[in-house]
Each structure stands twice: as structure tokens, then as C-alpha cells.
Amino acid sequence: MNKAILYPNDTIGIIGDNISGPRLVTAARKIGFQVDAYGSDEASETLQLADFKVVGELNDKEKLRQFAERCQVVTFTSTHVSSDVISYLEQFTSVPQGSEMLEMSQDRLLERAFFEQLNVNIAPYATIVSLDDVYQAINSIGYPSVLKPIQKDLVNGKELIINTQTDIAKASGLLDFGTYILESIVPNSRELSITMARGQDGQTVLFPIVETVRNKGIVQWAFIPTQLDVGIAQELRRISNEVTQNIQYTGLFEVSFTITQNDNIYVKRILPAVSQTGQIFDRGTTVNQYEQHLRAIAGLPLSEPQTLMPTVLAPFTTKQLAAINTQWVLKNNWHFTFYRNVKADGQLDSHSAGNVILQAVDLNEALDQLDDTGIWNQSKATDNQ
């Protein structure tokens, strides 16, 4: 489909049911677009908020076609939508994000091949088909390492941390379900990410660099601004811009990195959708990720995000709700978002309940506020994405 500028009352289709769906619907309607939402759960908040809805499974081609033909453009909110579904929708309407980056983000081998093509550093890895492959590869990959399924949405696929040779035997059952990769775990690293938007005309705009702290692989908190050497920050932006120049994509996406204590940069992954940590821009910058994404896919000029003040995002789970309710009546600089009627997907712990965004004149003050409550355990653990 030809690219075109959207105007008020034009229809944007949204497919994918996660925490981003309702926010994207609300942002689109605020700008002036009508929203048609597609999903299998009629009670989901995304479908309930939309102007129109189509209830159907992702393999129902007739309903997908009806949905696509009612929309000027369609956008997906989650990388858990099959790239085949997006390719099918492209026959009937414009899907500015396309399927290329989505397919790559769902396949760890394709993703790493892309990074190698760009000649950027990635953690050492090997393709694993059998248990013997693990024993042979571990000498070059080293300990600790992580065994991951190539297909990120593999139903029976699980990840396995390998700290010693005795851990390898635990992989025997996993390999029955498909091909894996064995990847070295980068020790003592910081996780940083750059969210960026690419418009229909190729204009690219970057959000501030975000630093994320994880606990057992789950986002504990994320914050801006980050304390980085100027040269490191410039290199992160250079790599991110290099990504945009080598793939067909329009919309918002995130590039994640790990950085060692010796300032070695490793590219970690690409997320071709609005993200969980990107919610920090709701209050941390002059434009949020949802509006920026909509501007990009609608052919509108992109805004230049400016950091307003030090900001921290802290997701919370259902187990933390009682403690969160206590802070509700105490904190005047905490801004709460609660998730409702949303099926958790791969972005989130299955018990995620919402997030807090807090701001302070000094970043350390904001982090200390979180730490002092005892709600979040500050100990870091390996991120196995």
C-alpha cells in the first residue's frame, strides 16, 4: 500500500492485546483518529475503548481481512503477533511497521545475523541442536551462559542458565522442542536502551537513553537521565541510527544494550513496538512514546523529545499491591498506573499490576525513595531475554 498522511477521523487499526493497547487507543482518539481494534477477547480493555472492534482469532483470515479493509493503517502493539499475520494484513491496508523487523525480533538467529551484518558487538553464541552441541560449544562460550530457544514464542521453550558443566544435563529435555542458541552472559553489566521513532519520510528522532535495573529478569525500575561517558552515549546513538538505515520500518522501536565495567558495548535486542520501559516518557519527556509512534505511522512530523526532570519508572505486581496502596496516600510525587483487563504477554511478569512514575530534582533522591519503601528488592539478577 502507498504511504499517505492520515487526518482527523481517519481510522487506525490496532492489533495485539497487552498493556500498550489501551494507551495507544486513548492516544489515537485524543489526536483525532478513530480506532478499530482486533482481538480474541471482547472484554479486553483495548477492544472496549476502541470506536470499533472485530473479535476474532489471529488465524481467522476472513475477519482479519474485514478488519484491515476498514482501516487506513494498522499497527501492532506486541511482538507476539505473528509476522505472517502482518504480511497478510499488508495485502489489504498499510502496516507501516511491516513484517521484516517483527520477524527478526521473533527469531534470535535472524536477529543476531542482522547484528553481525552491522558489524556490532554481540555476546558470543552458538547454535544448539543436540546436547552434544552444548558440551562442544561451552568451551568457547564459557560460563556462565544461557540456553535460549531460537523462536522467542516457542510454547514449550524454556531458558536454562548454565553455571557449571553439571547444569548441561538439565538441557536434554528442552532440546526436544526445537533449535536453541547458547549465549554467553555478559557479567557485571548495565542495561541501557534507546527508543526511537522513524517517520514515513525517513526522519528519525531519538528519546533520551534509559537505564534499566532487573531482578530475576523482570524490570525492577528504569530511569532517566543516565550517567554515561559522552563517547559511550554517542556510540549508542550511532548504532541505533545504523539500525534504522538497514531495515524497512516506520514507527517506534527500541534498541537495548549491555555495557561492561570496561565500557565494552554489546547490542542485546531490538523491540519493534512501544515498550514497557518506554512508559517512563509519559512524564519524563515532552512527548510520550504512544503519540510519537502514532505521528510516525500517520505520516506526521515527529516531535523532538526533551527531558523534563529526573524520572524513575517502577513496575509493580499483584503481590506488591498492599504496599503500593500505602504509598498511594503518602507520596505526592508518585504517579500511579494500574493495568486492567489485559492479558499478560512476554513483556511482563504474569502478575504485573501497574507501575509508578516518580520525579525528583535529583535522580538519586527518586531512587532512594523507592529503595526506602522496601517494596522493590534492589539486588540485580541476570536478564535472560
C-alpha positions as CSV (number, residue, x, y, z in Angstrom):
1,M,0.0,0.0,0.0
2,N,1.2,3.5,-0.7
3,K,2.1,5.6,2.3
4,A,-0.2,8.5,3.0
5,I,-0.8,11.2,5.6
6,L,-3.7,10.4,8.0
7,Y,-6.1,13.2,9.0
8,P,-8.6,13.5,11.9
9,N,-11.4,10.9,11.7
10,D,-9.3,8.5,9.6
11,T,-9.2,5.0,11.1
12,I,-6.2,3.4,12.7
13,G,-6.4,-0.3,13.4
14,I,-4.7,-1.8,16.5
15,I,-3.9,-5.5,16.8
16,G,-2.4,-7.1,19.8
17,D,-3.6,-7.2,23.4
18,N,-1.1,-6.1,26.0
19,I,-0.6,-3.1,28.3
20,S,0.2,-0.8,25.4
21,G,-3.1,-1.4,23.6
22,P,-5.4,0.8,25.8
23,R,-2.8,3.6,26.0
24,L,-2.4,3.6,22.2
25,V,-6.2,3.7,21.7
26,T,-6.5,6.6,24.1
27,A,-3.7,8.5,22.4
28,A,-5.1,7.9,18.9
29,R,-8.5,9.2,19.9
30,K,-7.1,12.2,21.6
31,I,-5.2,13.1,18.4
32,G,-8.5,12.8,16.5
33,F,-8.3,9.4,14.9
34,Q,-10.9,6.7,15.0
35,V,-9.7,3.3,16.3
36,D,-10.7,-0.2,15.2
37,A,-9.3,-2.9,17.5
38,Y,-8.8,-6.6,16.7
39,G,-8.5,-9.3,19.3
40,S,-9.9,-12.6,20.6
41,D,-11.2,-11.2,23.9
42,E,-14.2,-8.9,23.6
43,A,-13.8,-7.9,27.2
44,S,-10.3,-6.7,26.9
45,E,-9.7,-3.0,27.6
46,T,-8.2,-2.4,24.2
47,L,-11.4,-3.6,22.4
48,Q,-13.7,-1.9,25.0
49,L,-12.1,1.5,24.5
50,A,-12.0,1.4,20.7
51,D,-14.6,3.1,18.4
52,F,-15.0,-0.2,16.5
53,K,-13.9,-3.7,17.2
54,V,-13.5,-7.0,15.5
55,V,-13.5,-10.1,17.7
56,G,-11.5,-13.0,16.1
57,E,-8.5,-15.2,16.4
58,L,-5.3,-14.4,14.7
59,N,-5.8,-17.3,12.2
60,D,-9.2,-16.1,11.1
61,K,-8.3,-14.7,7.7
62,E,-11.8,-13.5,6.8
63,K,-12.1,-11.4,9.9
64,L,-8.6,-10.2,9.6
65,R,-9.4,-9.0,6.0
66,Q,-12.6,-7.3,7.2
67,F,-10.6,-5.5,9.9
68,A,-7.8,-4.4,7.5
69,E,-10.2,-3.1,4.9
70,R,-11.9,-0.8,7.4
71,C,-8.6,0.9,8.4
72,Q,-6.3,3.4,6.7
73,V,-3.3,1.9,8.6
74,V,-2.9,-0.9,11.1
75,T,-0.3,-1.1,13.9
76,F,0.7,-3.9,16.2
77,T,1.4,-3.3,19.9
78,S,3.2,-6.5,20.6
79,T,5.9,-8.7,19.1
80,H,3.8,-11.7,19.9
81,V,1.7,-11.1,16.8
82,S,2.9,-13.4,14.1
83,S,4.8,-11.8,11.2
84,D,2.7,-14.0,8.9
85,V,-0.4,-12.2,10.2
86,I,1.1,-8.8,9.4
87,S,2.1,-9.9,5.9
88,Y,-1.5,-11.0,5.3
89,L,-2.9,-7.7,6.5
90,E,-0.5,-5.8,4.2
91,Q,-2.4,-7.2,1.3
92,F,-5.4,-5.1,2.2
93,T,-4.1,-2.0,4.0
94,S,-1.0,-0.2,5.1
95,V,1.0,-1.6,8.0
96,P,3.8,0.9,8.3
97,Q,5.9,-1.2,10.8
98,G,5.9,-4.0,8.2
99,S,6.8,-7.6,9.0
100,E,10.6,-7.6,8.4
101,M,11.7,-6.3,11.8
102,L,9.0,-8.1,13.6
103,E,10.1,-11.5,12.1
104,M,13.7,-10.7,13.0
105,S,12.8,-9.8,16.6
106,Q,10.9,-13.2,17.0
107,D,13.9,-15.2,15.8
108,R,17.1,-15.0,17.8
109,L,19.3,-16.3,14.9
110,L,17.9,-13.8,12.4
111,E,18.4,-11.0,15.0
112,R,22.0,-12.0,15.6
113,A,22.7,-12.3,11.9
114,F,21.4,-8.8,11.4
115,F,23.7,-7.5,14.2
116,E,26.7,-9.3,12.6
117,Q,25.8,-7.7,9.3
118,L,26.1,-4.3,11.0
119,N,29.4,-5.3,12.5
120,V,28.4,-4.5,16.1
121,N,29.4,-6.4,19.2
122,I,27.1,-9.1,20.5
123,A,27.5,-11.7,23.2
124,P,29.3,-14.8,21.9
125,Y,26.8,-17.5,20.9
126,A,26.4,-20.9,19.2
127,T,23.5,-22.7,17.5
128,I,22.4,-25.8,19.5
129,V,20.5,-28.7,18.1
130,S,21.6,-31.5,20.4
131,L,23.0,-32.0,23.9
132,D,26.4,-32.8,22.4
133,D,26.4,-29.4,20.8
134,V,26.2,-27.8,24.2
135,Y,29.2,-29.8,25.5
136,Q,31.2,-28.8,22.4
137,A,30.2,-25.1,22.4
138,I,30.6,-24.4,26.1
139,N,34.4,-24.4,25.8
140,S,34.2,-21.4,23.5
141,I,31.1,-19.7,25.0
142,G,32.3,-20.1,28.6
143,Y,30.5,-19.9,32.0
144,P,28.0,-18.6,32.9
145,S,25.9,-18.9,29.8
146,V,22.2,-19.2,28.9
147,L,20.4,-21.6,26.6
148,K,17.6,-19.9,24.8
149,P,15.1,-21.2,22.2
150,I,15.6,-19.6,18.8
151,Q,11.9,-18.8,18.5
152,K,11.1,-16.4,21.3
153,D,7.4,-17.5,21.4
154,L,8.1,-21.2,21.5
155,V,5.3,-22.7,23.5
156,N,7.4,-25.3,25.3
157,G,10.6,-23.4,25.1
158,K,12.4,-22.5,28.3
159,E,15.7,-20.9,29.2
160,L,18.4,-22.5,31.2
161,I,21.3,-20.8,33.0
162,I,24.4,-22.9,32.8
163,N,26.9,-22.1,35.6
164,T,28.8,-25.3,35.6
165,Q,29.2,-28.4,33.5
166,T,26.8,-30.4,35.7
167,D,24.0,-27.9,34.6
168,I,24.3,-29.0,31.0
169,A,22.4,-32.3,31.6
170,K,19.3,-30.3,32.5
171,A,19.1,-29.2,28.8
172,S,18.3,-32.7,27.5
173,G,14.5,-32.3,27.7
174,L,14.5,-28.7,26.4
175,L,16.1,-29.6,23.1
176,D,13.2,-31.9,22.1
177,F,11.1,-28.8,21.2
178,G,13.4,-27.1,18.7
179,T,16.7,-25.4,18.0
180,Y,18.3,-23.3,20.7
181,I,21.2,-20.9,21.0
182,L,23.9,-21.0,23.7
183,E,24.8,-17.4,24.6
184,S,27.5,-16.1,26.9
185,I,26.2,-14.0,29.8
186,V,27.9,-10.6,30.0
187,P,28.9,-10.2,33.6
188,N,28.6,-7.0,35.8
189,S,26.8,-5.2,33.0
190,R,24.5,-2.2,32.9
191,E,21.4,-2.4,30.6
192,L,20.6,0.7,28.5
193,S,18.2,1.3,25.8
194,I,17.3,3.9,23.1
195,T,13.8,4.3,22.0
196,M,13.5,5.9,18.6
197,A,10.8,6.7,16.0
198,R,11.2,6.6,12.2
199,G,8.8,8.5,10.1
200,Q,7.4,7.7,6.7
201,D,9.9,10.2,5.1
202,G,12.8,8.6,7.0
203,Q,13.0,11.3,9.7
204,T,14.5,9.6,12.8
205,V,14.1,11.0,16.3
206,L,15.7,9.6,19.5
207,F,14.3,9.6,23.0
208,P,16.8,10.0,25.9
209,I,18.8,6.9,26.9
210,V,17.1,4.9,29.6
211,E,18.9,2.7,32.1
212,T,17.0,-0.4,33.4
213,V,17.6,-2.5,36.5
214,R,16.3,-6.0,36.6
215,N,15.6,-8.5,39.3
216,K,15.4,-12.2,38.1
217,G,14.9,-11.0,34.6
218,I,11.9,-8.7,35.4
219,V,12.2,-4.9,35.2
220,Q,12.6,-3.6,38.7
221,W,12.9,0.0,37.7
222,A,14.1,2.2,34.8
223,F,15.3,5.8,34.9
224,I,16.5,8.9,33.1
225,P,18.9,10.7,32.8
226,T,21.7,8.1,32.8
227,Q,25.2,8.8,33.8
228,L,27.3,7.9,30.8
229,D,30.6,8.8,29.3
230,V,30.0,11.2,26.3
231,G,31.7,8.8,23.9
232,I,29.6,5.8,25.1
233,A,26.4,7.8,24.7
234,Q,27.4,8.8,21.2
235,E,28.2,5.2,20.2
236,L,24.9,4.0,21.4
237,R,23.1,6.6,19.3
238,R,25.3,5.8,16.3
239,I,24.5,2.1,16.5
240,S,20.8,2.9,16.9
241,N,20.8,5.1,13.8
242,E,22.7,2.4,11.9
243,V,19.8,0.0,12.6
244,T,17.3,2.4,11.1
245,Q,19.3,2.7,7.9
246,N,19.4,-1.0,7.3
247,I,15.8,-2.1,7.7
248,Q,12.4,-1.2,6.4
249,Y,10.3,0.1,9.3
250,T,8.1,3.0,10.2
251,G,7.1,3.7,13.8
252,L,8.6,3.4,17.2
253,F,11.2,0.8,18.3
254,E,13.7,0.2,21.0
255,V,17.4,-1.0,20.8
256,S,18.8,-2.5,24.0
257,F,22.4,-2.7,25.0
258,T,24.6,-4.1,27.8
259,I,27.7,-2.3,28.8
260,T,30.5,-3.9,30.9
261,Q,32.6,-2.3,33.6
262,N,35.3,-1.8,31.0
263,D,32.8,0.1,28.8
264,N,32.5,-2.7,26.2
265,I,29.2,-2.3,24.4
266,Y,27.1,-5.3,23.4
267,V,23.9,-4.9,21.4
268,K,21.2,-7.0,23.1
269,R,18.0,-6.9,21.1
270,I,15.5,-4.9,19.1
271,L,11.9,-4.4,20.0
272,P,9.8,-3.2,17.1
273,A,6.9,-1.8,19.2
274,V,6.1,0.5,22.1
275,S,7.7,-0.9,25.2
276,Q,7.2,-1.4,28.9
277,T,10.2,0.8,29.9
278,G,9.1,3.4,27.3
279,Q,6.3,4.3,29.7
280,I,8.8,6.4,31.5
281,F,8.3,9.0,28.8
282,D,4.7,9.6,29.9
283,R,6.1,12.2,32.4
284,G,9.8,12.2,31.8
285,T,9.8,13.9,28.4
286,T,7.8,16.4,26.4
287,V,6.2,13.7,24.2
288,N,5.3,10.2,25.1
289,Q,6.0,7.0,23.1
290,Y,2.4,6.5,22.1
291,E,1.9,9.9,20.5
292,Q,5.3,9.7,18.8
293,H,4.5,6.2,17.3
294,L,1.2,7.4,16.0
295,R,2.8,10.5,14.5
296,A,5.3,8.3,12.7
297,I,2.8,5.8,11.2
298,A,0.3,8.6,10.3
299,G,2.9,10.5,8.2
300,L,3.1,13.5,10.6
301,P,6.3,15.3,11.6
302,L,7.9,13.8,14.6
303,S,8.3,15.7,17.9
304,E,11.8,16.3,19.5
305,P,11.6,14.8,23.0
306,Q,13.1,16.9,25.7
307,T,13.8,15.6,29.2
308,L,11.7,17.4,31.8
309,M,13.4,16.3,35.0
310,P,14.9,13.1,36.6
311,T,12.3,10.4,36.3
312,V,12.0,6.8,37.5
313,L,9.6,4.1,36.3
314,A,8.9,1.2,38.7
315,P,6.5,-1.6,37.7
316,F,4.7,-3.4,40.5
317,T,3.0,-6.8,40.8
318,T,-0.2,-8.0,42.4
319,K,1.8,-9.2,45.4
320,Q,3.0,-5.6,46.0
321,L,-0.4,-4.0,45.8
322,A,-0.9,-3.7,49.5
323,A,2.4,-1.9,49.9
324,I,1.6,0.3,46.9
325,N,-1.7,1.3,48.4
326,T,0.2,2.5,51.5
327,Q,2.4,4.7,49.3
328,W,-0.8,5.9,47.5
329,V,-1.7,8.2,50.4
330,L,1.8,9.2,51.3
331,K,3.7,10.2,48.2
332,N,2.8,13.5,46.4
333,N,5.4,12.9,43.6
334,W,4.4,9.3,42.7
335,H,2.1,8.9,39.7
336,F,0.3,5.5,39.6
337,T,-1.0,3.5,36.6
338,F,-3.0,0.3,37.1
339,Y,-3.4,-2.3,34.4
340,R,-7.0,-3.6,33.9
341,N,-8.4,-6.4,31.9
342,V,-5.2,-7.0,30.0
343,K,-3.8,-10.4,29.3
344,A,-0.1,-10.5,30.3
345,D,2.3,-11.3,27.4
346,G,6.0,-11.8,27.1
347,Q,6.7,-8.2,28.1
348,L,5.5,-8.7,31.6
349,D,5.6,-10.9,34.7
350,S,2.2,-12.7,34.6
351,H,1.2,-10.9,37.8
352,S,2.0,-7.4,36.8
353,A,-0.5,-4.9,38.1
354,G,0.8,-1.5,37.1
355,N,3.6,1.0,37.5
356,V,4.7,4.0,39.4
357,I,6.4,7.0,37.8
358,L,8.1,9.3,40.3
359,Q,10.1,12.5,39.7
360,A,12.5,14.5,41.9
361,V,15.0,17.3,41.4
362,D,17.8,14.7,41.9
363,L,17.8,11.2,40.4
364,N,19.4,9.7,43.5
365,E,16.6,11.2,45.6
366,A,14.0,9.4,43.5
367,L,15.8,6.1,43.6
368,D,16.3,6.4,47.4
369,Q,12.5,6.9,47.7
370,L,11.9,3.6,46.0
371,D,14.6,1.8,48.0
372,D,13.4,3.2,51.3
373,T,10.0,1.7,50.9
374,G,11.4,-1.9,50.8
375,I,8.8,-2.7,48.0
376,W,11.5,-3.4,45.4
377,N,14.5,-5.6,46.1
378,Q,17.4,-3.8,44.6
379,S,19.6,-6.9,44.1
380,K,20.3,-7.4,40.4
381,A,20.0,-10.7,38.6
382,T,20.7,-11.9,35.1
383,D,18.3,-10.8,32.4
384,N,17.5,-13.7,30.2
385,Q,15.7,-12.1,27.3
